């Protein structure tokens, strides 16, 4: 089992929310940018890869009890979103990698 905070150890992923948010276990991965689709298909303890950065992603992550949100390609996350994520205890990770490369790393860590 991999915890969110373990993803930050190699320097590929940067935690942009409080460190307290990073203790959840990741049990799967979901990648989608359409919020309603994620709400229908995401699973509890999934890491969610999305290019969306507005505050509504926190509502979706909280509703589904996702382990974290991963924002690819160094896309800047709105400050309001980061603040709300901290309030809701949702981790947001940022990386320069595209979604495909993120999937590869998570798969190699045993997250499927």
C-alpha positions, 0 to 999 in steps of 0.5 A: 500500500502506498501513501500519498506522502510517499509519492513526494520522496523522489521529487517528481511530485510536489505536495502543494497542500499541507503535509497533514493531507498526505496520509491517505492510502492510494488504492487505484488511479483515475484520470478524467477532466469531466467532473460529472464523469469522475463522480460516476466512475471514480472510486474511494481511495483513487488518486485522480489525475486531472488538468482541472484546477478550480475549486469544484475539484475539491468537492468531487474529491471529498464526495468520493473520498479520493486519496489525492488529486494529481495535476500534471504538466506544471499546471498552476492550481488556483489559491482558492482551490489549495485553501479549500483542499486544506480545509477538506483534508484533500492532497493536491500534488503537482508534477511536470509529467504528463498523465501517461508518465504519471500512470507509469510511475504509479503502476510501477509502485503497485497502484493499479 
